[in-house]
Amino acid sequence: MVTSGKALKKPPHRGGFSSKAFHWVNYLVLALCAYATLFPFVNIIAVSFSSSRAINAAEVFMWPIEFNMNAYVNLLKDGQLLVAMKNTALITLVGTALNMLFTIMAAYPLSKSRLRGRNFMLMAILFTMLFSGGLIPNFLLINSLGLVNTYWALWLPALISAYNMFVMKSFLEGLPDELEESAQIDGAGDATILWKIVLPLSKPVIAALTLFYAVGWWNSYMNVLIYIRNTDKLSLMVKLHQMIALVSPDMLRSGEGLMQTVITPEGIRAAAVVIAITPILCVYPFLQKHFIKGVLLGSVKG
């Protein structure tokens, strides 16, 4: 091997101050983004545990001032909010279970090119994403079926989200065909393949869609307001809205005699927000690992 007399020069080192400065700027920008994201939530929690004097004086920032729980006691004292939370838990659990069941039942066969009429069914489902019957026809249909003032008026019209079904279908289409072919050779049917092979491999998308459906049901407001007339069946969001709408400084007093304390409407609203979002925040950590993989569906794969 012939080499030149001159030694090969090493490329100049491009690290140093400029590289460190880039990383520090990057960390600073990310920290500011995290602060901007978390500050409203932290501030709401601080307001909910602060005194009315501190709230009116705009002294509350990142931590409670003159800590107290009067706003929570005022919301929970008559038990109506606990009943509404139980109703919302029922709506969310049953609604999410039905959503996932029917979404999987629709997405799995539609992900197979051998299905007859597949293209027509996909176009029909896509049509529902662009056009809908409207509020009045939906109400007339629910009323004619005798479902008004029942939770089935909420569950049945929303059994499947077309968008979520297409997400599930796209994921299933990406699974290797060889897995199902080998199971068919061993004598497994479609139900066995779906239960023992496809679903265990679909945990990321199942976790992501479960969280999407659950958040939607937990925040359900308009349909409950339209179809549920019994006050004992109202969801948490509707009950919170009713309680906040009736708030006035003269009504919000805790204690007796000279020790009465006025609770500001801002404190009640902050406590209502914390009560509404806490259950979903408690569920998220259990789905986080699979949820992160699920939301990356369709991204560039290395």
BADO-29953 format. One record per residue (C-alpha): residue number from 1; x, z, y. Coordinates in steps of 0.05 Angstrom, whole numbers, plus 5000, padded with zeros to 4 digits. Layout:
<sites>
<site><nr>NUM</nr><xx>X</xx><zz>Z</zz><yy>Y</yy></site>
...
</sites>
This chain:
<sites>
<site><nr>1</nr><xx>5000</xx><zz>5000</zz><yy>5000</yy></site>
<site><nr>2</nr><xx>5030</xx><zz>4978</zz><yy>5067</yy></site>
<site><nr>3</nr><xx>5021</xx><zz>5024</zz><yy>5126</yy></site>
<site><nr>4</nr><xx>5042</xx><zz>5015</zz><yy>5198</yy></site>
<site><nr>5</nr><xx>5097</xx><zz>5056</zz><yy>5228</yy></site>
<site><nr>6</nr><xx>5051</xx><zz>5089</zz><yy>5276</yy></site>
<site><nr>7</nr><xx>5011</xx><zz>5148</zz><yy>5252</yy></site>
<site><nr>8</nr><xx>4936</xx><zz>5140</zz><yy>5254</yy></site>
<site><nr>9</nr><xx>4906</xx><zz>5175</zz><yy>5314</yy></site>
<site><nr>10</nr><xx>4850</xx><zz>5225</zz><yy>5302</yy></site>
<site><nr>11</nr><xx>4787</xx><zz>5213</zz><yy>5340</yy></site>
<site><nr>12</nr><xx>4781</xx><zz>5258</zz><yy>5401</yy></site>
<site><nr>13</nr><xx>4744</xx><zz>5323</zz><yy>5389</yy></site>
<site><nr>14</nr><xx>4677</xx><zz>5320</zz><yy>5425</yy></site>
<site><nr>15</nr><xx>4658</xx><zz>5393</zz><yy>5417</yy></site>
<site><nr>16</nr><xx>4679</xx><zz>5446</zz><yy>5466</yy></site>
<site><nr>17</nr><xx>4641</xx><zz>5466</zz><yy>5528</yy></site>
<site><nr>18</nr><xx>4593</xx><zz>5407</zz><yy>5529</yy></site>
<site><nr>19</nr><xx>4570</xx><zz>5421</zz><yy>5457</yy></site>
<site><nr>20</nr><xx>4560</xx><zz>5495</zz><yy>5470</yy></site>
<site><nr>21</nr><xx>4523</xx><zz>5481</zz><yy>5535</yy></site>
<site><nr>22</nr><xx>4476</xx><zz>5434</zz><yy>5498</yy></site>
<site><nr>23</nr><xx>4460</xx><zz>5487</zz><yy>5446</yy></site>
<site><nr>24</nr><xx>4449</xx><zz>5540</zz><yy>5499</yy></site>
<site><nr>25</nr><xx>4403</xx><zz>5494</zz><yy>5538</yy></site>
<site><nr>26</nr><xx>4366</xx><zz>5477</zz><yy>5474</yy></site>
<site><nr>27</nr><xx>4357</xx><zz>5551</zz><yy>5457</yy></site>
<site><nr>28</nr><xx>4333</xx><zz>5565</zz><yy>5528</yy></site>
<site><nr>29</nr><xx>4281</xx><zz>5509</zz><yy>5526</yy></site>
<site><nr>30</nr><xx>4255</xx><zz>5532</zz><yy>5458</yy></site>
<site><nr>31</nr><xx>4252</xx><zz>5604</zz><yy>5482</yy></site>
<site><nr>32</nr><xx>4212</xx><zz>5583</zz><yy>5544</yy></site>
<site><nr>33</nr><xx>4165</xx><zz>5542</zz><yy>5500</yy></site>
<site><nr>34</nr><xx>4155</xx><zz>5602</zz><yy>5454</yy></site>
<site><nr>35</nr><xx>4143</xx><zz>5648</zz><yy>5513</yy></site>
<site><nr>36</nr><xx>4092</xx><zz>5600</zz><yy>5543</yy></site>
<site><nr>37</nr><xx>4056</xx><zz>5597</zz><yy>5476</yy></site>
<site><nr>38</nr><xx>4056</xx><zz>5672</zz><yy>5461</yy></site>
<site><nr>39</nr><xx>4045</xx><zz>5700</zz><yy>5531</yy></site>
<site><nr>40</nr><xx>3970</xx><zz>5687</zz><yy>5536</yy></site>
<site><nr>41</nr><xx>3958</xx><zz>5720</zz><yy>5468</yy></site>
<site><nr>42</nr><xx>4002</xx><zz>5780</zz><yy>5484</yy></site>
<site><nr>43</nr><xx>3970</xx><zz>5787</zz><yy>5553</yy></site>
<site><nr>44</nr><xx>3900</xx><zz>5786</zz><yy>5523</yy></site>
<site><nr>45</nr><xx>3919</xx><zz>5842</zz><yy>5475</yy></site>
<site><nr>46</nr><xx>3950</xx><zz>5883</zz><yy>5532</yy></site>
<site><nr>47</nr><xx>3887</xx><zz>5874</zz><yy>5575</yy></site>
<site><nr>48</nr><xx>3842</xx><zz>5895</zz><yy>5518</yy></site>
<site><nr>49</nr><xx>3878</xx><zz>5962</zz><yy>5511</yy></site>
<site><nr>50</nr><xx>3887</xx><zz>5975</zz><yy>5586</yy></site>
<site><nr>51</nr><xx>3845</xx><zz>6017</zz><yy>5634</yy></site>
<site><nr>52</nr><xx>3796</xx><zz>5985</zz><yy>5682</yy></site>
<site><nr>53</nr><xx>3837</xx><zz>6009</zz><yy>5741</yy></site>
<site><nr>54</nr><xx>3900</xx><zz>5974</zz><yy>5716</yy></site>
<site><nr>55</nr><xx>3860</xx><zz>5910</zz><yy>5701</yy></site>
<site><nr>56</nr><xx>3828</xx><zz>5908</zz><yy>5770</yy></site>
<site><nr>57</nr><xx>3895</xx><zz>5922</zz><yy>5803</yy></site>
<site><nr>58</nr><xx>3927</xx><zz>5864</zz><yy>5763</yy></site>
<site><nr>59</nr><xx>3980</xx><zz>5911</zz><yy>5736</yy></site>
<site><nr>60</nr><xx>3974</xx><zz>5888</zz><yy>5663</yy></site>
<site><nr>61</nr><xx>4027</xx><zz>5838</zz><yy>5641</yy></site>
<site><nr>62</nr><xx>4059</xx><zz>5843</zz><yy>5572</yy></site>
<site><nr>63</nr><xx>4039</xx><zz>5914</zz><yy>5551</yy></site>
<site><nr>64</nr><xx>3978</xx><zz>5959</zz><yy>5560</yy></site>
<site><nr>65</nr><xx>3974</xx><zz>6003</zz><yy>5622</yy></site>
<site><nr>66</nr><xx>3939</xx><zz>6070</zz><yy>5613</yy></site>
<site><nr>67</nr><xx>3926</xx><zz>6056</zz><yy>5539</yy></site>
<site><nr>68</nr><xx>3854</xx><zz>6064</zz><yy>5515</yy></site>
<site><nr>69</nr><xx>3806</xx><zz>6033</zz><yy>5466</yy></site>
<site><nr>70</nr><xx>3742</xx><zz>6038</zz><yy>5506</yy></site>
<site><nr>71</nr><xx>3729</xx><zz>5963</zz><yy>5504</yy></site>
<site><nr>72</nr><xx>3731</xx><zz>5962</zz><yy>5428</yy></site>
<site><nr>73</nr><xx>3688</xx><zz>6024</zz><yy>5422</yy></site>
<site><nr>74</nr><xx>3636</xx><zz>5993</zz><yy>5468</yy></site>
<site><nr>75</nr><xx>3634</xx><zz>5929</zz><yy>5427</yy></site>
<site><nr>76</nr><xx>3631</xx><zz>5964</zz><yy>5359</yy></site>
<site><nr>77</nr><xx>3589</xx><zz>6025</zz><yy>5374</yy></site>
<site><nr>78</nr><xx>3520</xx><zz>5996</zz><yy>5356</yy></site>
<site><nr>79</nr><xx>3544</xx><zz>5961</zz><yy>5292</yy></site>
<site><nr>80</nr><xx>3517</xx><zz>5893</zz><yy>5311</yy></site>
<site><nr>81</nr><xx>3587</xx><zz>5863</zz><yy>5315</yy></site>
<site><nr>82</nr><xx>3604</xx><zz>5887</zz><yy>5245</yy></site>
<site><nr>83</nr><xx>3541</xx><zz>5854</zz><yy>5218</yy></site>
<site><nr>84</nr><xx>3559</xx><zz>5790</zz><yy>5254</yy></site>
<site><nr>85</nr><xx>3629</xx><zz>5793</zz><yy>5226</yy></site>
<site><nr>86</nr><xx>3601</xx><zz>5801</zz><yy>5155</yy></site>
<site><nr>87</nr><xx>3556</xx><zz>5741</zz><yy>5167</yy></site>
<site><nr>88</nr><xx>3614</xx><zz>5700</zz><yy>5191</yy></site>
<site><nr>89</nr><xx>3656</xx><zz>5720</zz><yy>5131</yy></site>
<site><nr>90</nr><xx>3600</xx><zz>5696</zz><yy>5085</yy></site>
<site><nr>91</nr><xx>3592</xx><zz>5631</zz><yy>5123</yy></site>
<site><nr>92</nr><xx>3667</xx><zz>5619</zz><yy>5122</yy></site>
<site><nr>93</nr><xx>3680</xx><zz>5635</zz><yy>5049</yy></site>
<site><nr>94</nr><xx>3621</xx><zz>5596</zz><yy>5020</yy></site>
<site><nr>95</nr><xx>3628</xx><zz>5539</zz><yy>5070</yy></site>
<site><nr>96</nr><xx>3703</xx><zz>5531</zz><yy>5057</yy></site>
<site><nr>97</nr><xx>3694</xx><zz>5534</zz><yy>4981</yy></site>
<site><nr>98</nr><xx>3639</xx><zz>5480</zz><yy>4984</yy></site>
<site><nr>99</nr><xx>3682</xx><zz>5438</zz><yy>5031</yy></site>
<site><nr>100</nr><xx>3743</xx><zz>5439</zz><yy>4986</yy></site>
<site><nr>101</nr><xx>3701</xx><zz>5427</zz><yy>4923</yy></site>
<site><nr>102</nr><xx>3667</xx><zz>5365</zz><yy>4949</yy></site>
<site><nr>103</nr><xx>3728</xx><zz>5340</zz><yy>4987</yy></site>
<site><nr>104</nr><xx>3769</xx><zz>5341</zz><yy>4922</yy></site>
<site><nr>105</nr><xx>3711</xx><zz>5310</zz><yy>4882</yy></site>
<site><nr>106</nr><xx>3707</xx><zz>5253</zz><yy>4932</yy></site>
<site><nr>107</nr><xx>3782</xx><zz>5243</zz><yy>4945</yy></site>
<site><nr>108</nr><xx>3805</xx><zz>5242</zz><yy>4872</yy></site>
<site><nr>109</nr><xx>3764</xx><zz>5182</zz><yy>4847</yy></site>
<site><nr>110</nr><xx>3772</xx><zz>5145</zz><yy>4913</yy></site>
<site><nr>111</nr><xx>3847</xx><zz>5150</zz><yy>4906</yy></site>
<site><nr>112</nr><xx>3843</xx><zz>5106</zz><yy>4842</yy></site>
<site><nr>113</nr><xx>3844</xx><zz>5031</zz><yy>4853</yy></site>
<site><nr>114</nr><xx>3807</xx><zz>5022</zz><yy>4787</yy></site>
<site><nr>115</nr><xx>3744</xx><zz>5053</zz><yy>4815</yy></site>
<site><nr>116</nr><xx>3689</xx><zz>5000</zz><yy>4822</yy></site>
<site><nr>117</nr><xx>3660</xx><zz>4994</zz><yy>4892</yy></site>
<site><nr>118</nr><xx>3718</xx><zz>5034</zz><yy>4920</yy></site>
<site><nr>119</nr><xx>3727</xx><zz>4992</zz><yy>4983</yy></site>
<site><nr>120</nr><xx>3653</xx><zz>4993</zz><yy>5000</yy></site>
<site><nr>121</nr><xx>3650</xx><zz>5069</zz><yy>4993</yy></site>
<site><nr>122</nr><xx>3712</xx><zz>5078</zz><yy>5036</yy></site>
<site><nr>123</nr><xx>3682</xx><zz>5034</zz><yy>5090</yy></site>
<site><nr>124</nr><xx>3617</xx><zz>5073</zz><yy>5086</yy></site>
<site><nr>125</nr><xx>3654</xx><zz>5139</zz><yy>5095</yy></site>
<site><nr>126</nr><xx>3695</xx><zz>5110</zz><yy>5152</yy></site>
<site><nr>127</nr><xx>3630</xx><zz>5088</zz><yy>5185</yy></site>
<site><nr>128</nr><xx>3607</xx><zz>5160</zz><yy>5189</yy></site>
<site><nr>129</nr><xx>3671</xx><zz>5177</zz><yy>5229</yy></site>
<site><nr>130</nr><xx>3651</xx><zz>5127</zz><yy>5283</yy></site>
<site><nr>131</nr><xx>3575</xx><zz>5135</zz><yy>5285</yy></site>
<site><nr>132</nr><xx>3527</xx><zz>5192</zz><yy>5273</yy></site>
<site><nr>133</nr><xx>3452</xx><zz>5202</zz><yy>5274</yy></site>
<site><nr>134</nr><xx>3454</xx><zz>5251</zz><yy>5333</yy></site>
<site><nr>135</nr><xx>3429</xx><zz>5321</zz><yy>5345</yy></site>
<site><nr>136</nr><xx>3354</xx><zz>5309</zz><yy>5345</yy></site>
<site><nr>137</nr><xx>3351</xx><zz>5268</zz><yy>5280</yy></site>
<site><nr>138</nr><xx>3395</xx><zz>5320</zz><yy>5246</yy></site>
<site><nr>139</nr><xx>3349</xx><zz>5377</zz><yy>5269</yy></site>
<site><nr>140</nr><xx>3286</xx><zz>5340</zz><yy>5247</yy></site>
<site><nr>141</nr><xx>3318</xx><zz>5328</zz><yy>5178</yy></site>
<site><nr>142</nr><xx>3339</xx><zz>5401</zz><yy>5170</yy></site>
<site><nr>143</nr><xx>3271</xx><zz>5424</zz><yy>5194</yy></site>
<site><nr>144</nr><xx>3234</xx><zz>5378</zz><yy>5145</yy></site>
<site><nr>145</nr><xx>3276</xx><zz>5405</zz><yy>5088</yy></site>
<site><nr>146</nr><xx>3256</xx><zz>5476</zz><yy>5106</yy></site>
<site><nr>147</nr><xx>3328</xx><zz>5498</zz><yy>5118</yy></site>
<site><nr>148</nr><xx>3320</xx><zz>5525</zz><yy>5188</yy></site>
<site><nr>149</nr><xx>3341</xx><zz>5598</zz><yy>5194</yy></site>
<site><nr>150</nr><xx>3383</xx><zz>5593</zz><yy>5130</yy></site>
<site><nr>151</nr><xx>3457</xx><zz>5583</zz><yy>5122</yy></site>
<site><nr>152</nr><xx>3445</xx><zz>5520</zz><yy>5081</yy></site>
<site><nr>153</nr><xx>3428</xx><zz>5487</zz><yy>5148</yy></site>
<site><nr>154</nr><xx>3501</xx><zz>5498</zz><yy>5165</yy></site>
<site><nr>155</nr><xx>3533</xx><zz>5483</zz><yy>5097</yy></site>
<site><nr>156</nr><xx>3496</xx><zz>5421</zz><yy>5072</yy></site>
<site><nr>157</nr><xx>3506</xx><zz>5375</zz><yy>5132</yy></site>
<site><nr>158</nr><xx>3580</xx><zz>5393</zz><yy>5134</yy></site>
<site><nr>159</nr><xx>3599</xx><zz>5389</zz><yy>5061</yy></site>
<site><nr>160</nr><xx>3654</xx><zz>5338</zz><yy>5073</yy></site>
<site><nr>161</nr><xx>3697</xx><zz>5322</zz><yy>5133</yy></site>
<site><nr>162</nr><xx>3712</xx><zz>5247</zz><yy>5128</yy></site>
<site><nr>163</nr><xx>3779</xx><zz>5256</zz><yy>5162</yy></site>
<site><nr>164</nr><xx>3801</xx><zz>5312</zz><yy>5115</yy></site>
<site><nr>165</nr><xx>3777</xx><zz>5272</zz><yy>5055</yy></site>
<site><nr>166</nr><xx>3822</xx><zz>5213</zz><yy>5077</yy></site>
<site><nr>167</nr><xx>3880</xx><zz>5262</zz><yy>5084</yy></site>
<site><nr>168</nr><xx>3868</xx><zz>5288</zz><yy>5014</yy></site>
<site><nr>169</nr><xx>3861</xx><zz>5217</zz><yy>4987</yy></site>
<site><nr>170</nr><xx>3926</xx><zz>5195</zz><yy>5018</yy></site>
<site><nr>171</nr><xx>3963</xx><zz>5254</zz><yy>4987</yy></site>
<site><nr>172</nr><xx>3934</xx><zz>5240</zz><yy>4918</yy></site>
<site><nr>173</nr><xx>3953</xx><zz>5167</zz><yy>4923</yy></site>
<site><nr>174</nr><xx>4026</xx><zz>5189</zz><yy>4932</yy></site>
<site><nr>175</nr><xx>4029</xx><zz>5225</zz><yy>4865</yy></site>
<site><nr>176</nr><xx>4065</xx><zz>5187</zz><yy>4810</yy></site>
<site><nr>177</nr><xx>4019</xx><zz>5148</zz><yy>4764</yy></site>
<site><nr>178</nr><xx>4065</xx><zz>5164</zz><yy>4705</yy></site>
<site><nr>179</nr><xx>4041</xx><zz>5236</zz><yy>4705</yy></site>
<site><nr>180</nr><xx>3969</xx><zz>5217</zz><yy>4692</yy></site>
<site><nr>181</nr><xx>3988</xx><zz>5161</zz><yy>4643</yy></site>
<site><nr>182</nr><xx>4028</xx><zz>5210</zz><yy>4600</yy></site>
<site><nr>183</nr><xx>3970</xx><zz>5259</zz><yy>4600</yy></site>
<site><nr>184</nr><xx>3922</xx><zz>5204</zz><yy>4580</yy></site>
<site><nr>185</nr><xx>3967</xx><zz>5186</zz><yy>4522</yy></site>
<site><nr>186</nr><xx>3962</xx><zz>5259</zz><yy>4499</yy></site>
<site><nr>187</nr><xx>3886</xx><zz>5253</zz><yy>4501</yy></site>
<site><nr>188</nr><xx>3871</xx><zz>5287</zz><yy>4568</yy></site>
<site><nr>189</nr><xx>3809</xx><zz>5265</zz><yy>4606</yy></site>
<site><nr>190</nr><xx>3800</xx><zz>5257</zz><yy>4681</yy></site>
<site><nr>191</nr><xx>3774</xx><zz>5329</zz><yy>4689</yy></site>
<site><nr>192</nr><xx>3833</xx><zz>5358</zz><yy>4651</yy></site>
<site><nr>193</nr><xx>3883</xx><zz>5315</zz><yy>4690</yy></site>
<site><nr>194</nr><xx>3851</xx><zz>5337</zz><yy>4756</yy></site>
<site><nr>195</nr><xx>3850</xx><zz>5411</zz><yy>4738</yy></site>
<site><nr>196</nr><xx>3917</xx><zz>5419</zz><yy>4703</yy></site>
<site><nr>197</nr><xx>3961</xx><zz>5366</zz><yy>4735</yy></site>
<site><nr>198</nr><xx>3935</xx><zz>5340</zz><yy>4802</yy></site>
<site><nr>199</nr><xx>3910</xx><zz>5405</zz><yy>4833</yy></site>
<site><nr>200</nr><xx>3974</xx><zz>5446</zz><yy>4819</yy></site>
<site><nr>201</nr><xx>4015</xx><zz>5390</zz><yy>4852</yy></site>
<site><nr>202</nr><xx>3967</xx><zz>5388</zz><yy>4911</yy></site>
<site><nr>203</nr><xx>3977</xx><zz>5460</zz><yy>4936</yy></site>
<site><nr>204</nr><xx>4006</xx><zz>5439</zz><yy>5004</yy></site>
<site><nr>205</nr><xx>3947</xx><zz>5394</zz><yy>5023</yy></site>
<site><nr>206</nr><xx>3897</xx><zz>5442</zz><yy>4994</yy></site>
<site><nr>207</nr><xx>3926</xx><zz>5500</zz><yy>5035</yy></site>
<site><nr>208</nr><xx>3926</xx><zz>5458</zz><yy>5099</yy></site>
<site><nr>209</nr><xx>3854</xx><zz>5433</zz><yy>5090</yy></site>
<site><nr>210</nr><xx>3830</xx><zz>5502</zz><yy>5070</yy></site>
<site><nr>211</nr><xx>3857</xx><zz>5532</zz><yy>5134</yy></site>
<site><nr>212</nr><xx>3827</xx><zz>5475</zz><yy>5175</yy></site>
<site><nr>213</nr><xx>3759</xx><zz>5485</zz><yy>5144</yy></site>
<site><nr>214</nr><xx>3762</xx><zz>5561</zz><yy>5148</yy></site>
<site><nr>215</nr><xx>3780</xx><zz>5560</zz><yy>5222</yy></site>
<site><nr>216</nr><xx>3723</xx><zz>5512</zz><yy>5236</yy></site>
<site><nr>217</nr><xx>3673</xx><zz>5556</zz><yy>5200</yy></site>
<site><nr>218</nr><xx>3699</xx><zz>5620</zz><yy>5231</yy></site>
<site><nr>219</nr><xx>3691</xx><zz>5589</zz><yy>5301</yy></site>
<site><nr>220</nr><xx>3623</xx><zz>5559</zz><yy>5286</yy></site>
<site><nr>221</nr><xx>3578</xx><zz>5567</zz><yy>5346</yy></site>
<site><nr>222</nr><xx>3533</xx><zz>5508</zz><yy>5364</yy></site>
<site><nr>223</nr><xx>3501</xx><zz>5497</zz><yy>5296</yy></site>
<site><nr>224</nr><xx>3488</xx><zz>5571</zz><yy>5288</yy></site>
<site><nr>225</nr><xx>3456</xx><zz>5572</zz><yy>5357</yy></site>
<site><nr>226</nr><xx>3411</xx><zz>5514</zz><yy>5338</yy></site>
<site><nr>227</nr><xx>3390</xx><zz>5530</zz><yy>5267</yy></site>
<site><nr>228</nr><xx>3394</xx><zz>5606</zz><yy>5260</yy></site>
<site><nr>229</nr><xx>3338</xx><zz>5644</zz><yy>5294</yy></site>
<site><nr>230</nr><xx>3342</xx><zz>5712</zz><yy>5261</yy></site>
<site><nr>231</nr><xx>3388</xx><zz>5757</zz><yy>5301</yy></site>
<site><nr>232</nr><xx>3412</xx><zz>5792</zz><yy>5238</yy></site>
<site><nr>233</nr><xx>3441</xx><zz>5726</zz><yy>5213</yy></site>
<site><nr>234</nr><xx>3480</xx><zz>5705</zz><yy>5275</yy></site>
<site><nr>235</nr><xx>3554</xx><zz>5690</zz><yy>5269</yy></site>
<site><nr>236</nr><xx>3609</xx><zz>5729</zz><yy>5304</yy></site>
<site><nr>237</nr><xx>3620</xx><zz>5677</zz><yy>5359</yy></site>
<site><nr>238</nr><xx>3547</xx><zz>5674</zz><yy>5378</yy></site>
<site><nr>239</nr><xx>3540</xx><zz>5749</zz><yy>5378</yy></site>
<site><nr>240</nr><xx>3603</xx><zz>5757</zz><yy>5421</yy></site>
<site><nr>241</nr><xx>3577</xx><zz>5706</zz><yy>5470</yy></site>
<site><nr>242</nr><xx>3511</xx><zz>5743</zz><yy>5475</yy></site>
<site><nr>243</nr><xx>3546</xx><zz>5810</zz><yy>5485</yy></site>
<site><nr>244</nr><xx>3594</xx><zz>5782</zz><yy>5538</yy></site>
<site><nr>245</nr><xx>3537</xx><zz>5746</zz><yy>5574</yy></site>
<site><nr>246</nr><xx>3500</xx><zz>5812</zz><yy>5582</yy></site>
<site><nr>247</nr><xx>3562</xx><zz>5849</zz><yy>5608</yy></site>
<site><nr>248</nr><xx>3558</xx><zz>5881</zz><yy>5676</yy></site>
<site><nr>249</nr><xx>3601</xx><zz>5937</zz><yy>5705</yy></site>
<site><nr>250</nr><xx>3541</xx><zz>5984</zz><yy>5710</yy></site>
<site><nr>251</nr><xx>3527</xx><zz>5977</zz><yy>5635</yy></site>
<site><nr>252</nr><xx>3598</xx><zz>5990</zz><yy>5612</yy></site>
<site><nr>253</nr><xx>3609</xx><zz>6065</zz><yy>5617</yy></site>
<site><nr>254</nr><xx>3640</xx><zz>6110</zz><yy>5566</yy></site>
<site><nr>255</nr><xx>3644</xx><zz>6186</zz><yy>5566</yy></site>
<site><nr>256</nr><xx>3597</xx><zz>6236</zz><yy>5597</yy></site>
<site><nr>257</nr><xx>3589</xx><zz>6272</zz><yy>5662</yy></site>
<site><nr>258</nr><xx>3647</xx><zz>6270</zz><yy>5711</yy></site>
<site><nr>259</nr><xx>3693</xx><zz>6238</zz><yy>5660</yy></site>
<site><nr>260</nr><xx>3654</xx><zz>6173</zz><yy>5658</yy></site>
<site><nr>261</nr><xx>3699</xx><zz>6111</zz><yy>5657</yy></site>
<site><nr>262</nr><xx>3677</xx><zz>6042</zz><yy>5678</yy></site>
<site><nr>263</nr><xx>3699</xx><zz>5986</zz><yy>5631</yy></site>
<site><nr>264</nr><xx>3711</xx><zz>5920</zz><yy>5666</yy></site>
<site><nr>265</nr><xx>3681</xx><zz>5855</zz><yy>5639</yy></site>
<site><nr>266</nr><xx>3752</xx><zz>5828</zz><yy>5633</yy></site>
<site><nr>267</nr><xx>3769</xx><zz>5884</zz><yy>5584</yy></site>
<site><nr>268</nr><xx>3708</xx><zz>5870</zz><yy>5542</yy></site>
<site><nr>269</nr><xx>3723</xx><zz>5795</zz><yy>5540</yy></site>
<site><nr>270</nr><xx>3795</xx><zz>5808</zz><yy>5520</yy></site>
<site><nr>271</nr><xx>3774</xx><zz>5855</zz><yy>5464</yy></site>
<site><nr>272</nr><xx>3723</xx><zz>5804</zz><yy>5440</yy></site>
<site><nr>273</nr><xx>3778</xx><zz>5750</zz><yy>5436</yy></site>
<site><nr>274</nr><xx>3824</xx><zz>5797</zz><yy>5397</yy></site>
<site><nr>275</nr><xx>3768</xx><zz>5814</zz><yy>5348</yy></site>
<site><nr>276</nr><xx>3750</xx><zz>5741</zz><yy>5338</yy></site>
<site><nr>277</nr><xx>3821</xx><zz>5715</zz><yy>5323</yy></site>
<site><nr>278</nr><xx>3850</xx><zz>5774</zz><yy>5284</yy></site>
<site><nr>279</nr><xx>3820</xx><zz>5756</zz><yy>5215</yy></site>
<site><nr>280</nr><xx>3847</xx><zz>5685</zz><yy>5217</yy></site>
<site><nr>281</nr><xx>3915</xx><zz>5711</zz><yy>5238</yy></site>
<site><nr>282</nr><xx>3914</xx><zz>5757</zz><yy>5178</yy></site>
<site><nr>283</nr><xx>3898</xx><zz>5699</zz><yy>5130</yy></site>
<site><nr>284</nr><xx>3951</xx><zz>5651</zz><yy>5157</yy></site>
<site><nr>285</nr><xx>4013</xx><zz>5686</zz><yy>5129</yy></site>
<site><nr>286</nr><xx>3987</xx><zz>5678</zz><yy>5058</yy></site>
<site><nr>287</nr><xx>3980</xx><zz>5602</zz><yy>5068</yy></site>
<site><nr>288</nr><xx>4040</xx><zz>5591</zz><yy>5112</yy></site>
<site><nr>289</nr><xx>4088</xx><zz>5564</zz><yy>5059</yy></site>
<site><nr>290</nr><xx>4040</xx><zz>5512</zz><yy>5033</yy></site>
<site><nr>291</nr><xx>4009</xx><zz>5499</zz><yy>5102</yy></site>
<site><nr>292</nr><xx>4075</xx><zz>5477</zz><yy>5132</yy></site>
<site><nr>293</nr><xx>4084</xx><zz>5426</zz><yy>5076</yy></site>
<site><nr>294</nr><xx>4012</xx><zz>5403</zz><yy>5083</yy></site>
<site><nr>295</nr><xx>4016</xx><zz>5388</zz><yy>5158</yy></site>
<site><nr>296</nr><xx>4077</xx><zz>5345</zz><yy>5145</yy></site>
<site><nr>297</nr><xx>4037</xx><zz>5295</zz><yy>5105</yy></site>
<site><nr>298</nr><xx>4052</xx><zz>5225</zz><yy>5126</yy></site>
<site><nr>299</nr><xx>4119</xx><zz>5243</zz><yy>5158</yy></site>
<site><nr>300</nr><xx>4183</xx><zz>5205</zz><yy>5144</yy></site>
<site><nr>301</nr><xx>4212</xx><zz>5225</zz><yy>5077</yy></site>
<site><nr>302</nr><xx>4287</xx><zz>5227</zz><yy>5066</yy></site>
</sites>
